[in-house]
């Protein structure tokens, strides 16, 4: 059964002071009226400082109950008040920082069990930068731009598992991260790569229906049609070969379905790659 909740993954550097359009869309996705937002800043080295701009922004948008969870240890993650706030929140929002740090703090905890259950039941789970990268099933752990598309450059880890069969990368266009996401999808074509630019996000409904929001691009990497790659047999440091990988550049208002691979652009035109190839 598909989750009843909504995921909102943001590429980082979203507007938190002016129109705040991306953050407003997070609140708009709440069923009914958003009343309680919990900001999890566990990915940051300075969690209290990382949480503050979001506390201010959500309050300015009319949310009276905004709490921060600036945990620095697994003990704090399991505190009773932490678990109570997660149970009560309409929106659970992950800030940026280091996605590995965030996942290590939450892995195998009751707090993560609650977050997953709340998503299944209908809550909005949102995150920016590292908070978005941690959502996917397979998570980017590290990978340099300079050594992109060479065997062994990119390291992955298990993410929070909220978004199965995907891998998310953030600050995508601005930091030139095309090569590392293409590399991951080439190694594992069962994953769909989703590269999200700054001040841009995706809204995920029913676990598979993606809507692009914000001011820039979302890049989709589909490795299911790759004809040839040397990814498995190449030696460490060797340049990779990838023949016929599908890449889409989408913008605000575009929709993408992970199951059917169909794209719907703002004119409501639906593009099916399967149908085009068959024709």
ZABA-622915 format. One line per field, with one value per residue: residue in one letter; x, y, z of N, C-alpha, C in turn. Coordinates in nm, 3 decimals. Example, Ala and Ser with C-alpha at 12.3 -4.5 7.8 and 13.67 -1.06 7.14 Angstrom:
<sites>
titi [A,S];
n_px [1.319,1.285];
n_py [-0.569,-0.225];
n_pz [0.780,0.708];
ca_px [1.230,1.367];
ca_py [-0.450,-0.106];
ca_pz [0.780,0.714];
c_px [1.320,1.290];
c_py [-0.330,0.003];
c_pz [0.780,0.787];
</sites>
This chain:
<sites>
titi [X,X,X,X,X,X,X,X,X,X,X,X,X,X,X,X,X,X,X,X,X,X,X,X,X,X,X,X,X,X,X,X,X,X,X,X,X,X,X,X,X,X,X,X,X,X,X,X,X,X,X,X,X,X,X,X,X,X,X,X,X,X,X,X,X,X,X,X,X,X,X,X,X,X,X,X,X,X,X,X,X,X,X,X,X,X,X,X,X,X,X,X,X,X,X,X,X,X,X,X,X,X,X,X,X,X,X,X,X,X,X,X,X,X,X,X,X,X,X,X,X,X,X,X,X,X,X,X,X,X,X,X,X,X,X,X,X,X,X,X,X,X,X,X,X,X,X,X,X,X,X,X,X,X,X,X,X,X,X,X,X,X,X,X,X,X,X,X,X,X,X,X,X,X,X,X,X,X,X,X,X,X,X,X,X,X,X,X,X,X,X,X,X,X,X,X,X,X,X,X,X,X,X,X,X,X,X,X,X,X,X,X,X,X,X,X,X,X,X,X,X,X,X,X,X,X,X,X,X,X,X,X,X,X,X,X,X,X,X,X,X,X,X,X,X,X,X,X,X,X,X,X,X,X,X,X,X,X,X,X,X,X,X,X,X,X,X,X,X,X,X,X,X,X,X,X,X,X,X];
n_px [0.084,0.058,0.232,0.052,0.143,0.342,0.641,0.888,1.156,1.433,1.670,1.854,1.968,1.727,1.488,1.448,1.360,1.226,0.988,0.965,0.874,0.915,0.926,0.670,0.518,0.574,0.423,0.172,0.115,0.020,-0.243,-0.541,-0.500,-0.175,-0.026,0.176,0.520,0.818,1.158,1.437,1.768,1.987,2.183,2.370,2.679,2.654,2.384,2.178,2.213,2.170,1.901,1.765,1.705,1.494,1.303,1.234,1.140,0.916,0.753,0.701,0.540,0.310,0.292,0.238,0.331,0.636,0.902,1.240,1.470,1.764,1.956,2.259,2.354,2.292,2.157,2.006,1.834,1.662,1.521,1.230,1.071,1.152,1.046,0.775,0.729,0.773,0.558,0.349,0.377,0.279,0.440,0.760,1.081,1.394,1.707,2.001,2.349,2.545,2.471,2.544,2.608,2.355,2.202,2.342,2.285,2.012,1.964,1.822,1.664,1.396,1.290,1.330,1.166,0.919,0.909,0.900,0.659,0.478,0.497,0.387,0.129,0.037,0.170,0.371,0.692,0.983,1.288,1.605,1.894,2.143,1.945,1.756,1.904,1.943,1.701,1.657,1.669,1.919,2.205,2.404,2.726,2.985,3.189,3.391,3.394,3.604,3.706,3.505,3.302,3.495,3.605,3.517,3.507,3.273,3.107,2.855,2.584,2.347,2.041,1.774,1.558,1.305,1.229,1.212,1.413,1.547,1.803,1.917,2.061,2.194,2.207,2.255,2.290,2.433,2.669,2.778,2.728,2.671,2.821,2.869,2.618,2.528,2.716,2.644,2.387,2.455,2.604,2.397,2.122,1.861,1.801,1.664,1.809,1.801,1.863,1.872,1.838,1.944,1.718,1.499,1.274,1.128,0.803,0.668,0.419,0.212,0.430,0.551,0.484,0.610,0.640,0.780,0.906,0.984,1.271,1.459,1.624,1.537,1.710,1.671,1.791,1.785,1.869,1.783,1.788,2.048,2.294,2.554,2.817,3.122,3.128,3.133,3.360,3.575,3.889,3.986,3.981,3.979,3.848,3.498,3.264,2.959,2.690,2.415,2.240,1.948,1.853,1.675,1.584,1.401,1.160,0.991,0.656,0.656,0.588,0.675,0.658,0.765,0.714,0.581,0.744,0.659,0.635,0.489,0.436,0.403,0.198,0.020,0.064,0.143,0.426,0.539,0.807,0.827,0.616,0.703,0.938,0.836,0.690];
n_py [-0.119,0.224,0.499,0.729,0.975,1.270,1.340,1.593,1.693,1.902,2.095,2.252,2.576,2.718,2.984,3.163,3.397,3.591,3.559,3.289,3.058,2.782,2.672,2.742,2.573,2.332,2.351,2.376,2.120,1.980,1.791,1.942,2.208,2.327,2.301,2.229,2.216,2.033,2.077,1.910,1.916,1.755,1.691,1.886,2.044,2.247,2.241,2.395,2.653,2.596,2.527,2.761,2.963,2.832,2.795,3.062,3.128,2.954,3.040,3.301,3.241,3.177,2.954,2.847,2.658,2.559,2.352,2.270,2.006,1.973,1.757,1.605,1.359,1.002,0.937,1.166,1.157,0.954,1.052,1.102,1.333,1.405,1.192,1.231,1.480,1.415,1.245,1.423,1.613,1.790,1.845,1.723,1.833,1.818,1.970,2.097,1.985,1.722,1.431,1.171,1.186,1.251,1.020,0.821,0.899,0.848,0.587,0.267,0.345,0.428,0.672,0.700,0.493,0.601,0.828,0.706,0.567,0.780,0.903,0.701,0.714,0.969,1.214,1.506,1.484,1.654,1.787,1.949,1.990,1.806,1.691,1.620,1.447,1.234,1.101,0.906,0.560,0.448,0.627,0.908,0.918,1.017,1.179,1.312,1.597,1.634,1.381,1.254,0.997,0.795,0.473,0.380,0.633,0.743,0.699,0.517,0.483,0.334,0.500,0.683,0.546,0.633,0.682,0.460,0.281,0.491,0.746,1.040,1.353,1.674,2.042,2.049,2.126,2.361,2.279,2.103,1.817,1.607,1.385,1.214,1.120,0.994,0.792,0.634,0.540,0.396,0.184,0.061,0.003,-0.028,0.181,0.509,0.809,1.126,1.449,1.749,2.093,2.406,2.603,2.466,2.192,1.862,1.728,1.441,1.218,0.944,0.782,0.755,0.950,1.237,1.584,1.879,2.167,2.517,2.726,2.630,2.353,2.001,1.706,1.398,1.071,0.783,0.462,0.231,0.171,0.144,0.036,-0.057,-0.087,-0.052,-0.072,-0.275,-0.438,-0.266,-0.129,0.020,0.370,0.380,0.516,0.536,0.373,0.452,0.371,0.500,0.617,0.745,1.077,1.334,1.675,1.862,2.113,2.358,2.266,2.044,1.691,1.361,1.013,0.746,0.478,0.438,0.590,0.813,1.152,1.460,1.770,2.130,2.209,2.011,1.808,1.469,1.270,0.968,0.764,0.495,0.455,0.620,0.490,0.248,0.328];
n_pz [0.000,-0.086,0.075,0.285,0.344,0.261,0.092,0.085,-0.080,-0.084,-0.261,-0.123,0.003,-0.005,-0.024,0.268,0.372,0.212,-0.026,0.023,-0.115,-0.164,0.096,0.179,0.019,0.141,0.378,0.262,0.182,0.395,0.528,0.590,0.822,0.882,1.195,1.373,1.359,1.347,1.365,1.268,1.338,1.330,1.143,1.132,1.238,1.413,1.551,1.681,1.579,1.309,1.309,1.373,1.159,1.030,1.228,1.267,1.008,0.970,1.177,1.093,0.883,1.006,1.176,1.492,1.673,1.675,1.697,1.784,1.726,1.815,1.826,1.945,2.001,2.014,2.245,2.299,2.085,2.157,2.370,2.576,2.531,2.274,2.121,2.171,2.047,1.779,1.737,1.751,1.549,1.251,1.038,0.975,0.963,0.814,0.850,0.673,0.642,0.728,0.579,0.645,0.916,1.018,0.954,1.093,1.354,1.371,1.289,1.346,1.565,1.793,1.732,1.453,1.368,1.441,1.274,1.020,1.045,1.086,0.838,0.676,0.771,0.706,0.755,0.671,0.555,0.532,0.389,0.354,0.149,0.302,0.457,0.268,0.102,0.273,0.276,0.083,-0.030,-0.099,-0.019,-0.101,0.015,-0.012,-0.267,-0.512,-0.733,-0.908,-0.966,-1.097,-1.244,-1.238,-1.145,-0.822,-0.712,-0.599,-0.293,-0.130,0.108,0.335,0.343,0.509,0.415,0.340,0.084,-0.136,-0.383,-0.498,-0.536,-0.399,-0.481,-0.395,-0.420,-0.689,-0.974,-0.930,-0.803,-0.980,-0.992,-1.162,-1.262,-1.042,-0.965,-1.197,-1.203,-0.976,-1.048,-1.273,-1.165,-1.024,-1.177,-1.085,-0.927,-0.933,-1.015,-0.862,-0.901,-0.736,-0.768,-0.616,-0.412,-0.502,-0.534,-0.481,-0.467,-0.335,-0.392,-0.296,-0.294,-0.544,-0.733,-0.861,-0.823,-0.947,-0.788,-0.730,-0.824,-1.008,-1.175,-1.171,-1.209,-1.363,-1.354,-1.537,-1.547,-1.672,-1.942,-2.021,-2.245,-2.245,-2.009,-1.829,-1.560,-1.364,-1.412,-1.432,-1.314,-1.000,-1.007,-1.282,-1.587,-1.645,-1.864,-2.009,-2.189,-2.345,-2.135,-1.982,-1.939,-1.783,-1.775,-1.566,-1.472,-1.263,-1.203,-1.366,-1.382,-1.274,-1.301,-1.114,-1.158,-1.411,-1.571,-1.699,-1.808,-1.721,-1.844,-1.777,-1.956,-1.944,-2.117,-2.172,-2.171,-2.277,-2.256,-2.314,-2.495,-2.706,-2.789,-2.872,-3.091];
ca_px [0.000,0.142,0.223,-0.046,0.212,0.407,0.782,0.934,1.302,1.475,1.811,1.938,1.970,1.592,1.457,1.393,1.338,1.141,0.862,0.968,0.775,0.935,0.884,0.523,0.462,0.582,0.306,0.051,0.092,-0.042,-0.388,-0.598,-0.416,-0.052,-0.023,0.296,0.637,0.937,1.279,1.546,1.893,2.092,2.287,2.461,2.776,2.600,2.242,2.090,2.226,2.109,1.755,1.707,1.638,1.369,1.207,1.190,1.062,0.785,0.672,0.657,0.434,0.189,0.294,0.260,0.405,0.755,1.001,1.367,1.538,1.905,2.028,2.400,2.389,2.182,2.079,1.909,1.734,1.569,1.454,1.084,1.014,1.178,0.949,0.643,0.718,0.759,0.422,0.252,0.406,0.220,0.555,0.893,1.169,1.536,1.794,2.121,2.468,2.611,2.368,2.596,2.591,2.213,2.155,2.403,2.215,1.875,1.953,1.782,1.609,1.250,1.257,1.317,1.044,0.805,0.911,0.853,0.516,0.404,0.491,0.290,-0.005,-0.011,0.246,0.463,0.834,1.056,1.428,1.683,2.036,2.169,1.818,1.693,1.988,1.928,1.569,1.648,1.705,2.064,2.243,2.539,2.808,3.090,3.227,3.442,3.365,3.725,3.728,3.377,3.298,3.606,3.566,3.548,3.505,3.154,3.073,2.716,2.548,2.202,1.975,1.663,1.466,1.172,1.203,1.279,1.453,1.599,1.917,1.899,2.176,2.144,2.293,2.299,2.345,2.527,2.797,2.823,2.733,2.615,2.900,2.860,2.487,2.528,2.796,2.566,2.280,2.519,2.632,2.272,2.013,1.731,1.783,1.645,1.884,1.727,1.951,1.785,1.911,1.915,1.588,1.416,1.242,1.029,0.697,0.644,0.289,0.190,0.560,0.605,0.447,0.698,0.613,0.893,0.871,1.100,1.321,1.564,1.600,1.557,1.763,1.637,1.878,1.719,1.970,1.725,1.810,2.192,2.329,2.685,2.901,3.233,3.127,3.163,3.493,3.680,3.976,3.971,4.044,3.964,3.734,3.381,3.190,2.814,2.628,2.270,2.167,1.843,1.861,1.571,1.594,1.265,1.149,0.870,0.531,0.669,0.560,0.743,0.613,0.876,0.674,0.551,0.846,0.593,0.658,0.382,0.488,0.298,0.087,-0.059,0.103,0.209,0.526,0.575,0.923,0.798,0.533,0.782,1.030,0.758,0.650];
ca_py [0.000,0.344,0.584,0.837,1.100,1.345,1.376,1.712,1.696,2.033,2.090,2.340,2.721,2.768,3.116,3.156,3.532,3.675,3.493,3.154,2.980,2.638,2.638,2.752,2.452,2.228,2.367,2.355,1.977,1.923,1.768,2.033,2.325,2.296,2.362,2.195,2.179,1.996,2.093,1.823,1.975,1.661,1.676,2.000,2.051,2.346,2.217,2.503,2.760,2.550,2.524,2.893,3.028,2.762,2.830,3.199,3.128,2.890,3.129,3.412,3.189,3.157,2.833,2.886,2.554,2.518,2.301,2.224,1.890,1.991,1.653,1.582,1.222,0.906,0.944,1.275,1.112,0.863,1.113,1.093,1.453,1.394,1.099,1.294,1.584,1.349,1.192,1.534,1.708,1.781,1.849,1.694,1.899,1.796,2.074,2.051,1.950,1.599,1.327,1.053,1.215,1.243,0.882,0.747,0.932,0.798,0.448,0.168,0.411,0.442,0.797,0.673,0.412,0.693,0.910,0.623,0.540,0.903,0.920,0.605,0.752,1.092,1.335,1.561,1.473,1.740,1.804,2.029,1.957,1.675,1.637,1.557,1.336,1.121,1.038,0.798,0.426,0.452,0.765,0.953,0.943,1.109,1.167,1.440,1.640,1.622,1.242,1.201,0.889,0.700,0.363,0.394,0.772,0.770,0.604,0.526,0.419,0.316,0.620,0.665,0.450,0.688,0.694,0.341,0.268,0.619,0.808,1.185,1.441,1.810,2.151,1.961,2.200,2.462,2.217,2.016,1.681,1.514,1.263,1.117,1.055,0.901,0.676,0.549,0.475,0.299,0.066,-0.002,0.059,-0.034,0.310,0.631,0.919,1.252,1.559,1.864,2.218,2.493,2.670,2.380,2.071,1.769,1.679,1.302,1.168,0.800,0.716,0.743,1.064,1.350,1.717,1.970,2.302,2.603,2.817,2.575,2.223,1.868,1.618,1.258,0.974,0.653,0.372,0.103,0.146,0.142,-0.076,-0.111,-0.018,-0.130,-0.037,-0.388,-0.497,-0.163,-0.120,0.142,0.485,0.374,0.590,0.452,0.381,0.441,0.390,0.522,0.643,0.844,1.190,1.436,1.801,1.907,2.241,2.373,2.230,1.913,1.573,1.240,0.895,0.652,0.345,0.438,0.672,0.918,1.292,1.553,1.906,2.221,2.221,1.888,1.707,1.355,1.210,0.835,0.717,0.359,0.468,0.677,0.389,0.147,0.381];
ca_pz [0.000,-0.089,0.194,0.281,0.368,0.153,0.105,0.014,-0.079,-0.133,-0.301,-0.043,-0.024,-0.034,0.030,0.404,0.422,0.128,-0.060,0.086,-0.190,-0.145,0.233,0.184,-0.040,0.243,0.465,0.183,0.163,0.515,0.518,0.687,0.848,0.954,1.328,1.451,1.279,1.422,1.285,1.312,1.291,1.369,1.042,1.140,1.347,1.506,1.527,1.724,1.480,1.184,1.323,1.399,1.044,0.998,1.332,1.236,0.883,0.989,1.262,1.010,0.796,1.084,1.256,1.632,1.744,1.601,1.791,1.728,1.784,1.779,1.900,1.915,2.036,2.003,2.368,2.283,1.987,2.221,2.484,2.572,2.470,2.131,2.064,2.179,1.945,1.649,1.729,1.743,1.440,1.117,0.947,1.030,0.866,0.834,0.796,0.605,0.718,0.683,0.581,0.715,1.059,1.049,0.948,1.203,1.478,1.371,1.248,1.446,1.684,1.798,1.665,1.310,1.351,1.448,1.153,0.909,1.064,1.063,0.692,0.624,0.815,0.644,0.787,0.571,0.592,0.440,0.423,0.260,0.138,0.362,0.503,0.153,0.056,0.366,0.264,-0.015,0.014,-0.110,0.010,-0.136,0.134,-0.055,-0.408,-0.558,-0.870,-0.988,-1.006,-1.139,-1.342,-1.228,-1.058,-0.681,-0.664,-0.518,-0.188,-0.088,0.234,0.350,0.393,0.602,0.357,0.320,-0.060,-0.193,-0.523,-0.548,-0.471,-0.413,-0.463,-0.378,-0.472,-0.796,-1.088,-0.881,-0.767,-1.088,-0.939,-1.261,-1.279,-0.932,-0.965,-1.310,-1.162,-0.885,-1.124,-1.362,-1.083,-0.982,-1.259,-1.018,-0.863,-1.012,-0.959,-0.860,-0.866,-0.707,-0.763,-0.502,-0.412,-0.586,-0.461,-0.536,-0.380,-0.370,-0.346,-0.319,-0.301,-0.680,-0.817,-0.830,-0.878,-0.930,-0.743,-0.708,-0.927,-1.094,-1.236,-1.114,-1.312,-1.339,-1.420,-1.552,-1.603,-1.713,-2.083,-2.051,-2.333,-2.210,-1.912,-1.772,-1.418,-1.278,-1.431,-1.433,-1.198,-0.923,-1.070,-1.427,-1.641,-1.670,-1.991,-1.992,-2.320,-2.353,-2.012,-2.004,-1.847,-1.803,-1.701,-1.540,-1.401,-1.181,-1.270,-1.431,-1.300,-1.321,-1.230,-1.105,-1.205,-1.554,-1.638,-1.775,-1.771,-1.755,-1.842,-1.731,-2.050,-1.924,-2.214,-2.110,-2.257,-2.234,-2.330,-2.363,-2.615,-2.814,-2.839,-2.943,-3.220];
c_px [0.088,0.127,0.119,0.020,0.277,0.554,0.808,1.085,1.349,1.627,1.904,1.922,1.833,1.571,1.388,1.356,1.238,1.009,0.850,0.874,0.791,0.890,0.731,0.458,0.470,0.458,0.177,0.015,0.029,-0.191,-0.457,-0.504,-0.294,-0.050,0.110,0.406,0.751,1.056,1.389,1.676,2.012,2.201,2.396,2.560,2.730,2.447,2.150,2.094,2.160,1.957,1.694,1.642,1.505,1.263,1.147,1.099,0.924,0.695,0.619,0.544,0.311,0.182,0.329,0.345,0.518,0.861,1.126,1.414,1.684,1.994,2.171,2.443,2.267,2.096,1.971,1.798,1.625,1.499,1.302,1.022,1.035,1.072,0.809,0.626,0.702,0.619,0.321,0.264,0.323,0.330,0.681,0.994,1.315,1.616,1.914,2.235,2.537,2.510,2.415,2.578,2.445,2.165,2.215,2.333,2.078,1.862,1.920,1.734,1.456,1.206,1.239,1.195,0.920,0.796,0.856,0.703,0.432,0.391,0.388,0.148,-0.054,0.065,0.330,0.605,0.913,1.201,1.499,1.828,2.061,2.040,1.738,1.771,1.972,1.798,1.570,1.696,1.857,2.106,2.385,2.614,2.923,3.118,3.270,3.398,3.483,3.748,3.598,3.389,3.427,3.569,3.611,3.542,3.389,3.133,2.927,2.697,2.397,2.144,1.863,1.554,1.325,1.132,1.274,1.312,1.502,1.730,1.909,2.033,2.126,2.247,2.342,2.363,2.455,2.664,2.843,2.833,2.677,2.688,2.878,2.724,2.474,2.606,2.716,2.459,2.336,2.554,2.505,2.154,1.875,1.700,1.754,1.719,1.806,1.821,1.870,1.869,1.870,1.785,1.486,1.387,1.153,0.928,0.664,0.514,0.277,0.321,0.624,0.580,0.524,0.649,0.732,0.841,1.000,1.151,1.418,1.525,1.609,1.599,1.735,1.731,1.811,1.818,1.916,1.751,1.959,2.225,2.461,2.751,3.010,3.239,3.169,3.307,3.606,3.762,3.953,4.049,4.031,3.840,3.621,3.322,3.042,2.750,2.476,2.204,2.067,1.853,1.751,1.605,1.453,1.267,1.013,0.744,0.536,0.640,0.631,0.695,0.722,0.841,0.655,0.658,0.784,0.623,0.536,0.436,0.374,0.181,-0.011,-0.031,0.176,0.303,0.561,0.692,0.897,0.718,0.615,0.875,0.955,0.716,0.764];
c_py [0.126,0.426,0.693,0.974,1.158,1.363,1.504,1.717,1.822,2.032,2.179,2.486,2.774,2.903,3.102,3.294,3.614,3.604,3.353,3.056,2.830,2.595,2.648,2.628,2.335,2.234,2.339,2.207,1.909,1.906,1.847,2.151,2.285,2.372,2.341,2.147,2.145,2.001,2.008,1.873,1.884,1.641,1.781,1.986,2.148,2.342,2.330,2.619,2.722,2.555,2.663,2.958,2.963,2.789,2.968,3.200,3.068,2.974,3.247,3.370,3.148,3.030,2.871,2.785,2.503,2.478,2.258,2.100,1.896,1.885,1.637,1.439,1.133,0.906,1.051,1.235,1.030,0.923,1.113,1.213,1.455,1.307,1.158,1.400,1.524,1.294,1.304,1.618,1.682,1.773,1.817,1.739,1.878,1.910,2.011,2.021,1.831,1.485,1.199,1.069,1.200,1.099,0.798,0.775,0.866,0.648,0.357,0.232,0.411,0.569,0.775,0.587,0.502,0.777,0.830,0.595,0.663,0.932,0.825,0.649,0.884,1.219,1.380,1.551,1.551,1.752,1.881,1.985,1.817,1.609,1.573,1.435,1.213,1.045,0.912,0.665,0.409,0.597,0.793,0.983,1.037,1.085,1.302,1.470,1.612,1.482,1.175,1.099,0.811,0.597,0.389,0.535,0.795,0.658,0.626,0.455,0.401,0.444,0.588,0.573,0.501,0.687,0.579,0.356,0.401,0.652,0.957,1.256,1.585,1.914,2.109,2.035,2.294,2.403,2.112,1.870,1.576,1.380,1.165,1.050,0.958,0.776,0.581,0.472,0.371,0.171,-0.011,0.058,0.048,0.096,0.418,0.743,1.049,1.362,1.687,1.990,2.299,2.571,2.597,2.254,1.978,1.737,1.539,1.256,1.020,0.723,0.713,0.865,1.188,1.476,1.807,2.107,2.384,2.668,2.756,2.435,2.107,1.778,1.473,1.169,0.837,0.560,0.243,0.071,0.146,0.016,-0.140,-0.024,-0.111,-0.115,-0.153,-0.435,-0.394,-0.168,0.014,0.256,0.488,0.450,0.495,0.478,0.362,0.471,0.391,0.522,0.754,0.951,1.290,1.559,1.857,2.037,2.249,2.344,2.098,1.801,1.453,1.123,0.789,0.513,0.342,0.509,0.780,1.055,1.373,1.694,2.002,2.241,2.105,1.783,1.594,1.291,1.073,0.785,0.579,0.367,0.521,0.571,0.281,0.195,0.384];
c_pz [0.000,0.038,0.176,0.298,0.243,0.189,0.027,0.030,-0.151,-0.155,-0.223,-0.083,-0.063,0.035,0.166,0.458,0.341,0.098,0.003,0.017,-0.168,-0.006,0.248,0.124,0.058,0.332,0.391,0.169,0.285,0.493,0.628,0.704,0.929,1.087,1.400,1.357,1.374,1.328,1.345,1.252,1.322,1.266,1.057,1.255,1.455,1.494,1.570,1.627,1.349,1.191,1.323,1.277,1.008,1.102,1.303,1.113,0.903,1.080,1.182,0.915,0.875,1.166,1.400,1.708,1.654,1.703,1.717,1.801,1.743,1.843,1.850,1.946,2.021,2.130,2.358,2.187,2.055,2.343,2.464,2.502,2.319,2.064,2.066,2.071,1.806,1.629,1.702,1.617,1.314,1.011,1.026,0.925,0.904,0.772,0.724,0.700,0.655,0.694,0.651,0.865,1.101,1.054,1.060,1.335,1.486,1.346,1.367,1.577,1.678,1.727,1.515,1.281,1.351,1.321,1.034,0.922,1.038,0.913,0.632,0.656,0.757,0.676,0.668,0.629,0.488,0.484,0.315,0.263,0.197,0.411,0.392,0.107,0.144,0.345,0.181,0.043,0.013,-0.102,-0.039,-0.006,0.102,-0.203,-0.461,-0.700,-0.961,-1.041,-1.049,-1.249,-1.350,-1.122,-0.914,-0.627,-0.566,-0.416,-0.149,0.045,0.235,0.409,0.490,0.547,0.338,0.173,-0.132,-0.341,-0.583,-0.477,-0.502,-0.394,-0.467,-0.421,-0.611,-0.914,-1.041,-0.850,-0.867,-1.051,-1.034,-1.260,-1.165,-0.926,-1.081,-1.274,-1.073,-0.960,-1.220,-1.287,-1.050,-1.058,-1.195,-0.946,-0.966,-0.942,-0.970,-0.811,-0.854,-0.691,-0.641,-0.523,-0.500,-0.506,-0.540,-0.426,-0.426,-0.306,-0.382,-0.337,-0.438,-0.768,-0.774,-0.898,-0.847,-0.888,-0.733,-0.834,-1.026,-1.141,-1.137,-1.228,-1.273,-1.421,-1.417,-1.621,-1.659,-1.859,-2.121,-2.131,-2.293,-2.104,-1.864,-1.620,-1.329,-1.291,-1.429,-1.304,-1.128,-0.990,-1.222,-1.471,-1.676,-1.808,-1.959,-2.126,-2.307,-2.215,-2.040,-1.896,-1.883,-1.720,-1.688,-1.461,-1.332,-1.262,-1.344,-1.330,-1.361,-1.236,-1.232,-1.158,-1.357,-1.637,-1.725,-1.717,-1.811,-1.737,-1.809,-1.826,-2.039,-2.030,-2.141,-2.211,-2.201,-2.318,-2.388,-2.493,-2.733,-2.874,-2.918,-3.081,-3.320];
</sites>
